[in-house]
Amino acid sequence: MDWLPDDPDTCLLLADVVVCVHFSVVAFLLGGQLAILAGWPLRWDWVRGLRFRLLHLGLMVLVAVQSVFGVLCPLTTLENELRWRAGRPLDQASFVGRWLHELLFVEVEVAVLAWSYCAFAALVVGSLFLVPPRRRPGSGASGTA
Protein backbone atom coordinates (compact mmCIF):
# COMPACT_ATOMS: atom_id res chain seq x y z
CA MET A 1 0.00 0.00 0.00
CA ASP A 2 2.59 2.46 -1.17
CA TRP A 3 -0.06 5.04 -2.00
CA LEU A 4 -0.80 5.67 1.69
CA PRO A 5 0.68 8.73 3.41
CA ASP A 6 3.73 8.46 5.64
CA ASP A 7 2.82 11.19 8.10
CA PRO A 8 1.79 9.51 11.41
CA ASP A 9 -0.87 12.10 12.28
CA THR A 10 -2.46 11.82 8.83
CA CYS A 11 -2.42 8.02 9.05
CA LEU A 12 -4.05 8.10 12.47
CA LEU A 13 -6.75 10.46 11.24
CA LEU A 14 -7.38 8.32 8.15
CA ALA A 15 -7.54 5.17 10.30
CA ASP A 16 -10.27 6.81 12.36
CA VAL A 17 -12.11 7.79 9.16
CA VAL A 18 -11.87 4.20 7.90
CA VAL A 19 -13.27 2.78 11.16
CA CYS A 20 -16.15 5.31 10.92
CA VAL A 21 -16.88 4.15 7.36
CA HIS A 22 -16.64 0.52 8.50
CA PHE A 23 -19.09 1.18 11.33
CA SER A 24 -21.43 2.92 8.87
CA VAL A 25 -21.43 -0.15 6.61
CA VAL A 26 -22.28 -2.41 9.55
CA ALA A 27 -25.01 0.02 10.69
CA PHE A 28 -26.42 0.04 7.15
CA LEU A 29 -26.52 -3.75 7.05
CA LEU A 30 -28.07 -4.21 10.50
CA GLY A 31 -30.30 -1.14 10.43
CA GLY A 32 -31.35 -1.83 6.86
CA GLN A 33 -32.47 -5.35 7.72
CA LEU A 34 -34.37 -4.13 10.78
CA ALA A 35 -36.03 -1.46 8.65
CA ILE A 36 -37.00 -4.02 6.01
CA LEU A 37 -38.59 -6.29 8.58
CA ALA A 38 -40.30 -3.41 10.41
CA GLY A 39 -41.34 -1.77 7.15
CA TRP A 40 -43.21 -4.83 5.98
CA PRO A 41 -46.11 -4.64 8.49
CA LEU A 42 -45.86 -0.84 8.65
CA ARG A 43 -46.14 -0.63 4.83
CA TRP A 44 -43.07 1.55 4.34
CA ASP A 45 -42.64 1.71 0.57
CA TRP A 46 -39.00 2.79 0.72
CA VAL A 47 -37.88 -0.58 2.17
CA ARG A 48 -38.97 -2.16 -1.11
CA GLY A 49 -36.74 0.11 -3.19
CA LEU A 50 -34.79 -1.98 -5.68
CA ARG A 51 -31.51 -0.05 -5.45
CA PHE A 52 -31.56 -0.08 -1.65
CA ARG A 53 -32.30 -3.81 -1.56
CA LEU A 54 -29.68 -4.71 -4.17
CA LEU A 55 -27.01 -2.70 -2.35
CA HIS A 56 -28.03 -4.26 0.96
CA LEU A 57 -27.99 -7.77 -0.49
CA GLY A 58 -24.72 -7.26 -2.38
CA LEU A 59 -22.86 -5.94 0.65
CA MET A 60 -24.09 -8.74 2.89
CA VAL A 61 -23.27 -11.46 0.38
CA LEU A 62 -19.80 -9.93 -0.06
CA VAL A 63 -19.23 -9.99 3.71
CA ALA A 64 -20.45 -13.60 3.99
CA VAL A 65 -18.39 -14.86 1.03
CA GLN A 66 -15.25 -13.13 2.31
CA SER A 67 -15.70 -14.72 5.73
CA VAL A 68 -16.23 -18.21 4.27
CA PHE A 69 -13.01 -17.93 2.29
CA GLY A 70 -11.09 -16.41 5.22
CA VAL A 71 -10.57 -13.06 3.51
CA LEU A 72 -10.14 -10.17 5.89
CA CYS A 73 -12.40 -7.19 5.23
CA PRO A 74 -10.55 -4.60 3.11
CA LEU A 75 -11.61 -1.87 5.54
CA THR A 76 -10.03 -3.79 8.43
CA THR A 77 -6.86 -4.29 6.41
CA LEU A 78 -6.71 -0.59 5.53
CA GLU A 79 -7.35 0.53 9.09
CA ASN A 80 -4.67 -1.83 10.44
CA GLU A 81 -2.15 -0.63 7.85
CA LEU A 82 -2.83 3.01 8.67
CA ARG A 83 -2.47 2.41 12.42
CA TRP A 84 0.77 0.51 11.82
CA ARG A 85 2.11 3.35 9.67
CA ALA A 86 1.16 5.83 12.38
CA GLY A 87 3.24 3.78 14.81
CA ARG A 88 0.64 4.26 17.51
CA PRO A 89 -1.53 1.67 19.22
CA LEU A 90 -5.31 1.75 19.18
CA ASP A 91 -5.45 3.39 22.60
CA GLN A 92 -3.95 6.52 21.00
CA ALA A 93 -6.78 6.76 18.48
CA SER A 94 -9.42 9.45 18.81
CA PHE A 95 -12.24 8.84 21.27
CA VAL A 96 -14.70 8.10 18.46
CA GLY A 97 -12.23 5.95 16.51
CA ARG A 98 -11.33 3.90 19.58
CA TRP A 99 -14.94 3.26 20.62
CA LEU A 100 -16.17 2.45 17.13
CA HIS A 101 -13.27 0.00 16.81
CA GLU A 102 -14.24 -1.59 20.13
CA LEU A 103 -17.86 -1.93 18.99
CA LEU A 104 -16.88 -3.50 15.67
CA PHE A 105 -14.22 -5.96 16.72
CA VAL A 106 -15.36 -8.48 19.30
CA GLU A 107 -13.39 -11.43 20.64
CA VAL A 108 -15.02 -14.42 18.98
CA GLU A 109 -13.85 -17.38 16.92
CA VAL A 110 -13.49 -16.70 13.22
CA ALA A 111 -15.75 -19.66 12.42
CA VAL A 112 -18.50 -18.22 14.62
CA LEU A 113 -18.27 -14.93 12.74
CA ALA A 114 -18.41 -16.73 9.39
CA TRP A 115 -21.50 -18.68 10.44
CA SER A 116 -23.11 -15.52 11.80
CA TYR A 117 -22.46 -13.62 8.58
CA CYS A 118 -23.84 -16.50 6.50
CA ALA A 119 -26.95 -16.77 8.69
CA PHE A 120 -27.52 -13.03 8.40
CA ALA A 121 -27.00 -13.23 4.62
CA ALA A 122 -29.63 -16.00 4.53
CA LEU A 123 -32.00 -13.70 6.44
CA VAL A 124 -31.35 -10.93 3.91
CA VAL A 125 -32.03 -13.33 1.01
CA GLY A 126 -35.13 -14.67 2.75
CA SER A 127 -36.48 -11.18 3.25
CA LEU A 128 -36.30 -10.68 -0.52
CA PHE A 129 -39.14 -13.21 -0.73
CA LEU A 130 -40.96 -12.04 2.40
CA VAL A 131 -40.76 -8.34 1.48
CA PRO A 132 -40.01 -8.32 -2.25
CA PRO A 133 -38.41 -5.23 -3.76
CA ARG A 134 -40.30 -3.20 -6.32
CA ARG A 135 -39.25 -0.97 -9.15
CA ARG A 136 -40.61 2.52 -9.04
CA PRO A 137 -43.60 3.12 -11.33
CA GLY A 138 -42.45 4.29 -14.72
CA SER A 139 -38.88 3.01 -14.29
CA GLY A 140 -39.34 -0.10 -16.43
CA ALA A 141 -40.60 -0.75 -19.93
CA SER A 142 -44.26 0.17 -20.18
CA GLY A 143 -45.02 -2.05 -23.11
CA THR A 144 -46.57 0.81 -25.08
CA ALA A 145 -45.26 2.09 -28.37
PyRosetta script that sets phi, psi and omega in degrees:
from pyrosetta import init, pose_from_sequence

init()
pose = pose_from_sequence("MDWLPDDPDTCLLLADVVVCVHFSVVAFLLGGQLAILAGWPLRWDWVRGLRFRLLHLGLMVLVAVQSVFGVLCPLTTLENELRWRAGRPLDQASFVGRWLHELLFVEVEVAVLAWSYCAFAALVVGSLFLVPPRRRPGSGASGTA")
pose.set_psi(1, 61.0)
pose.set_omega(1, -177.5)
pose.set_phi(2, -68.1)
pose.set_psi(2, -16.6)
pose.set_omega(2, -177.5)
pose.set_phi(3, -79.2)
pose.set_psi(3, -8.0)
pose.set_omega(3, -179.7)
pose.set_phi(4, -77.3)
pose.set_psi(4, 152.4)
pose.set_omega(4, 179.8)
pose.set_phi(5, -69.3)
pose.set_psi(5, 160.1)
pose.set_omega(5, 178.9)
pose.set_phi(6, -99.9)
pose.set_psi(6, -18.6)
pose.set_omega(6, -178.1)
pose.set_phi(7, -66.0)
pose.set_psi(7, 122.5)
pose.set_omega(7, -177.1)
pose.set_phi(8, -58.9)
pose.set_psi(8, -40.6)
pose.set_omega(8, -179.2)
pose.set_phi(9, -66.4)
pose.set_psi(9, -39.9)
pose.set_omega(9, 177.5)
pose.set_phi(10, -65.2)
pose.set_psi(10, -42.0)
pose.set_omega(10, 178.8)
pose.set_phi(11, -62.9)
pose.set_psi(11, -41.6)
pose.set_omega(11, 179.4)
pose.set_phi(12, -64.8)
pose.set_psi(12, -42.7)
pose.set_omega(12, 177.1)
pose.set_phi(13, -62.2)
pose.set_psi(13, -46.1)
pose.set_omega(13, 180.0)
pose.set_phi(14, -64.6)
pose.set_psi(14, -35.7)
pose.set_omega(14, 177.4)
pose.set_phi(15, -62.7)
pose.set_psi(15, -40.3)
pose.set_omega(15, 177.4)
pose.set_phi(16, -66.6)
pose.set_psi(16, -37.6)
pose.set_omega(16, 176.4)
pose.set_phi(17, -63.4)
pose.set_psi(17, -43.6)
pose.set_omega(17, -179.8)
pose.set_phi(18, -62.1)
pose.set_psi(18, -43.4)
pose.set_omega(18, -179.6)
pose.set_phi(19, -67.5)
pose.set_psi(19, -31.1)
pose.set_omega(19, 174.6)
pose.set_phi(20, -66.3)
pose.set_psi(20, -42.8)
pose.set_omega(20, 176.7)
pose.set_phi(21, -63.0)
pose.set_psi(21, -44.3)
pose.set_omega(21, -179.9)
pose.set_phi(22, -59.1)
pose.set_psi(22, -46.5)
pose.set_omega(22, 178.4)
pose.set_phi(23, -61.7)
pose.set_psi(23, -38.7)
pose.set_omega(23, 179.2)
pose.set_phi(24, -63.7)
pose.set_psi(24, -38.0)
pose.set_omega(24, 177.5)
pose.set_phi(25, -64.1)
pose.set_psi(25, -46.3)
pose.set_omega(25, 179.0)
pose.set_phi(26, -62.4)
pose.set_psi(26, -43.0)
pose.set_omega(26, 178.7)
pose.set_phi(27, -62.5)
pose.set_psi(27, -39.0)
pose.set_omega(27, 177.2)
pose.set_phi(28, -62.7)
pose.set_psi(28, -44.1)
pose.set_omega(28, -178.9)
pose.set_phi(29, -66.1)
pose.set_psi(29, -49.3)
pose.set_omega(29, -179.1)
pose.set_phi(30, -70.3)
pose.set_psi(30, -50.3)
pose.set_omega(30, -179.2)
pose.set_phi(31, -64.4)
pose.set_psi(31, -37.5)
pose.set_omega(31, 178.2)
pose.set_phi(32, -62.3)
pose.set_psi(32, -42.8)
pose.set_omega(32, 179.8)
pose.set_phi(33, -67.4)
pose.set_psi(33, -41.3)
pose.set_omega(33, 176.2)
pose.set_phi(34, -61.0)
pose.set_psi(34, -41.7)
pose.set_omega(34, 179.5)
pose.set_phi(35, -65.0)
pose.set_psi(35, -40.0)
pose.set_omega(35, 178.8)
pose.set_phi(36, -61.4)
pose.set_psi(36, -47.1)
pose.set_omega(36, -178.2)
pose.set_phi(37, -69.3)
pose.set_psi(37, -37.6)
pose.set_omega(37, 177.8)
pose.set_phi(38, -73.2)
pose.set_psi(38, -35.2)
pose.set_omega(38, -177.1)
pose.set_phi(39, -70.7)
pose.set_psi(39, -20.7)
pose.set_omega(39, 179.5)
pose.set_phi(40, -63.1)
pose.set_psi(40, -59.7)
pose.set_omega(40, 179.8)
pose.set_phi(41, -71.5)
pose.set_psi(41, -24.9)
pose.set_omega(41, -179.6)
pose.set_phi(42, -84.9)
pose.set_psi(42, -3.8)
pose.set_omega(42, 177.6)
pose.set_phi(43, 59.3)
pose.set_psi(43, 43.0)
pose.set_omega(43, 174.6)
pose.set_phi(44, -79.6)
pose.set_psi(44, 113.8)
pose.set_omega(44, -178.5)
pose.set_phi(45, -65.2)
pose.set_psi(45, -34.1)
pose.set_omega(45, -174.6)
pose.set_phi(46, -63.2)
pose.set_psi(46, -25.6)
pose.set_omega(46, 180.0)
pose.set_phi(47, -73.6)
pose.set_psi(47, -8.3)
pose.set_omega(47, 176.3)
pose.set_phi(48, -99.4)
pose.set_psi(48, 5.1)
pose.set_omega(48, -179.9)
pose.set_phi(49, -61.6)
pose.set_psi(49, 129.7)
pose.set_omega(49, -174.5)
pose.set_phi(50, -63.1)
pose.set_psi(50, -45.5)
pose.set_omega(50, -179.3)
pose.set_phi(51, -62.9)
pose.set_psi(51, -46.3)
pose.set_omega(51, 177.7)
pose.set_phi(52, -56.9)
pose.set_psi(52, -47.8)
pose.set_omega(52, -176.1)
pose.set_phi(53, -68.4)
pose.set_psi(53, -38.4)
pose.set_omega(53, 178.3)
pose.set_phi(54, -67.3)
pose.set_psi(54, -40.8)
pose.set_omega(54, 176.6)
pose.set_phi(55, -63.9)
pose.set_psi(55, -44.5)
pose.set_omega(55, 179.3)
pose.set_phi(56, -61.1)
pose.set_psi(56, -48.5)
pose.set_omega(56, 179.1)
pose.set_phi(57, -62.9)
pose.set_psi(57, -48.0)
pose.set_omega(57, -177.9)
pose.set_phi(58, -60.1)
pose.set_psi(58, -44.4)
pose.set_omega(58, 178.6)
pose.set_phi(59, -63.1)
pose.set_psi(59, -43.5)
pose.set_omega(59, -177.7)
pose.set_phi(60, -68.9)
pose.set_psi(60, -39.6)
pose.set_omega(60, 177.1)
pose.set_phi(61, -64.4)
pose.set_psi(61, -40.1)
pose.set_omega(61, 176.9)
pose.set_phi(62, -59.6)
pose.set_psi(62, -46.5)
pose.set_omega(62, 179.3)
pose.set_phi(63, -60.8)
pose.set_psi(63, -46.0)
pose.set_omega(63, -178.4)
pose.set_phi(64, -64.8)
pose.set_psi(64, -45.5)
pose.set_omega(64, -179.5)
pose.set_phi(65, -64.2)
pose.set_psi(65, -42.4)
pose.set_omega(65, 177.3)
pose.set_phi(66, -59.0)
pose.set_psi(66, -43.1)
pose.set_omega(66, -177.5)
pose.set_phi(67, -67.6)
pose.set_psi(67, -37.7)
pose.set_omega(67, 179.1)
pose.set_phi(68, -63.3)
pose.set_psi(68, -38.2)
pose.set_omega(68, -178.7)
pose.set_phi(69, -90.7)
pose.set_psi(69, 5.5)
pose.set_omega(69, 176.4)
pose.set_phi(70, 71.9)
pose.set_psi(70, 24.4)
pose.set_omega(70, -179.9)
pose.set_phi(71, -89.8)
pose.set_psi(71, 125.8)
pose.set_omega(71, 178.1)
pose.set_phi(72, -70.9)
pose.set_psi(72, 141.9)
pose.set_omega(72, 178.6)
pose.set_phi(73, -56.5)
pose.set_psi(73, 133.9)
pose.set_omega(73, 179.5)
pose.set_phi(74, -59.6)
pose.set_psi(74, -31.0)
pose.set_omega(74, 178.1)
pose.set_phi(75, -69.0)
pose.set_psi(75, -37.6)
pose.set_omega(75, 175.9)
pose.set_phi(76, -64.7)
pose.set_psi(76, -45.3)
pose.set_omega(76, 179.4)
pose.set_phi(77, -59.7)
pose.set_psi(77, -45.6)
pose.set_omega(77, -179.3)
pose.set_phi(78, -64.8)
pose.set_psi(78, -44.5)
pose.set_omega(78, 178.9)
pose.set_phi(79, -61.3)
pose.set_psi(79, -45.9)
pose.set_omega(79, 179.4)
pose.set_phi(80, -60.3)
pose.set_psi(80, -42.3)
pose.set_omega(80, 179.6)
pose.set_phi(81, -63.5)
pose.set_psi(81, -42.9)
pose.set_omega(81, -179.9)
pose.set_phi(82, -65.7)
pose.set_psi(82, -40.9)
pose.set_omega(82, 178.3)
pose.set_phi(83, -66.8)
pose.set_psi(83, -37.5)
pose.set_omega(83, 177.7)
pose.set_phi(84, -64.9)
pose.set_psi(84, -44.4)
pose.set_omega(84, 178.3)
pose.set_phi(85, -63.6)
pose.set_psi(85, -33.0)
pose.set_omega(85, 178.4)
pose.set_phi(86, -70.6)
pose.set_psi(86, -22.1)
pose.set_omega(86, 179.8)
pose.set_phi(87, 69.2)
pose.set_psi(87, 24.6)
pose.set_omega(87, -178.6)
pose.set_phi(88, -128.6)
pose.set_psi(88, 139.7)
pose.set_omega(88, 178.9)
pose.set_phi(89, -71.8)
pose.set_psi(89, 170.4)
pose.set_omega(89, -178.0)
pose.set_phi(90, -59.3)
pose.set_psi(90, -31.7)
pose.set_omega(90, -177.7)
pose.set_phi(91, -68.9)
pose.set_psi(91, -8.4)
pose.set_omega(91, 175.0)
pose.set_phi(92, -100.2)
pose.set_psi(92, 8.7)
pose.set_omega(92, 175.8)
pose.set_phi(93, -74.2)
pose.set_psi(93, 170.0)
pose.set_omega(93, 176.1)
pose.set_phi(94, -65.3)
pose.set_psi(94, 163.3)
pose.set_omega(94, 178.9)
pose.set_phi(95, -55.1)
pose.set_psi(95, -50.1)
pose.set_omega(95, -178.3)
pose.set_phi(96, -64.6)
pose.set_psi(96, -46.2)
pose.set_omega(96, 179.7)
pose.set_phi(97, -59.6)
pose.set_psi(97, -43.3)
pose.set_omega(97, -179.1)
pose.set_phi(98, -65.3)
pose.set_psi(98, -45.1)
pose.set_omega(98, -177.6)
pose.set_phi(99, -72.6)
pose.set_psi(99, -36.5)
pose.set_omega(99, 175.6)
pose.set_phi(100, -64.6)
pose.set_psi(100, -39.9)
pose.set_omega(100, 176.9)
pose.set_phi(101, -60.5)
pose.set_psi(101, -44.7)
pose.set_omega(101, -179.8)
pose.set_phi(102, -63.6)
pose.set_psi(102, -36.3)
pose.set_omega(102, 177.6)
pose.set_phi(103, -69.3)
pose.set_psi(103, -36.5)
pose.set_omega(103, -176.6)
pose.set_phi(104, -76.8)
pose.set_psi(104, -41.1)
pose.set_omega(104, -170.4)
pose.set_phi(105, -106.4)
pose.set_psi(105, 102.9)
pose.set_omega(105, -179.8)
pose.set_phi(106, -103.9)
pose.set_psi(106, 153.3)
pose.set_omega(106, 178.4)
pose.set_phi(107, -81.0)
pose.set_psi(107, 102.1)
pose.set_omega(107, 178.8)
pose.set_phi(108, -152.9)
pose.set_psi(108, 153.0)
pose.set_omega(108, 179.2)
pose.set_phi(109, -59.9)
pose.set_psi(109, 144.2)
pose.set_omega(109, 179.9)
pose.set_phi(110, -59.9)
pose.set_psi(110, -38.6)
pose.set_omega(110, 179.8)
pose.set_phi(111, -64.0)
pose.set_psi(111, -36.7)
pose.set_omega(111, 178.1)
pose.set_phi(112, -65.1)
pose.set_psi(112, -41.3)
pose.set_omega(112, 176.3)
pose.set_phi(113, -62.1)
pose.set_psi(113, -45.0)
pose.set_omega(113, -179.1)
pose.set_phi(114, -60.8)
pose.set_psi(114, -45.1)
pose.set_omega(114, 178.3)
pose.set_phi(115, -63.5)
pose.set_psi(115, -40.6)
pose.set_omega(115, 179.4)
pose.set_phi(116, -63.2)
pose.set_psi(116, -44.5)
pose.set_omega(116, 179.2)
pose.set_phi(117, -63.7)
pose.set_psi(117, -40.5)
pose.set_omega(117, 179.8)
pose.set_phi(118, -67.7)
pose.set_psi(118, -39.4)
pose.set_omega(118, 177.7)
pose.set_phi(119, -64.3)
pose.set_psi(119, -41.3)
pose.set_omega(119, 179.1)
pose.set_phi(120, -67.2)
pose.set_psi(120, -38.6)
pose.set_omega(120, 176.8)
pose.set_phi(121, -62.3)
pose.set_psi(121, -38.5)
pose.set_omega(121, 177.2)
pose.set_phi(122, -64.1)
pose.set_psi(122, -38.2)
pose.set_omega(122, 176.1)
pose.set_phi(123, -63.2)
pose.set_psi(123, -42.5)
pose.set_omega(123, 178.7)
pose.set_phi(124, -62.4)
pose.set_psi(124, -44.7)
pose.set_omega(124, 178.6)
pose.set_phi(125, -64.2)
pose.set_psi(125, -44.6)
pose.set_omega(125, 179.3)
pose.set_phi(126, -60.2)
pose.set_psi(126, -36.4)
pose.set_omega(126, -179.5)
pose.set_phi(127, -70.9)
pose.set_psi(127, -17.1)
pose.set_omega(127, 173.4)
pose.set_phi(128, -64.3)
pose.set_psi(128, -31.1)
pose.set_omega(128, 179.0)
pose.set_phi(129, -87.3)
pose.set_psi(129, -36.0)
pose.set_omega(129, 179.9)
pose.set_phi(130, -71.0)
pose.set_psi(130, -43.3)
pose.set_omega(130, -179.4)
pose.set_phi(131, -128.4)
pose.set_psi(131, 77.6)
pose.set_omega(131, -173.5)
pose.set_phi(132, -65.1)
pose.set_psi(132, 141.6)
pose.set_omega(132, 176.4)
pose.set_phi(133, -70.4)
pose.set_psi(133, 156.9)
pose.set_omega(133, 177.9)
pose.set_phi(134, -130.1)
pose.set_psi(134, 148.0)
pose.set_omega(134, 170.1)
pose.set_phi(135, -80.6)
pose.set_psi(135, 151.4)
pose.set_omega(135, 176.1)
pose.set_phi(136, -68.4)
pose.set_psi(136, 146.0)
pose.set_omega(136, 176.7)
pose.set_phi(137, -57.3)
pose.set_psi(137, 134.6)
pose.set_omega(137, 177.8)
pose.set_phi(138, 87.8)
pose.set_psi(138, -3.0)
pose.set_omega(138, -177.7)
pose.set_phi(139, -89.0)
pose.set_psi(139, -15.0)
pose.set_omega(139, -179.9)
pose.set_phi(140, -107.1)
pose.set_psi(140, -175.3)
pose.set_omega(140, 177.9)
pose.set_phi(141, -71.1)
pose.set_psi(141, 132.4)
pose.set_omega(141, -176.6)
pose.set_phi(142, -86.2)
pose.set_psi(142, -17.1)
pose.set_omega(142, -179.1)
pose.set_phi(143, 83.0)
pose.set_psi(143, 2.2)
pose.set_omega(143, 178.8)
pose.set_phi(144, -103.1)
pose.set_psi(144, 152.1)
pose.set_omega(144, -179.4)
pose.set_phi(145, -95.1)
pose.dump_pdb("model.pdb")
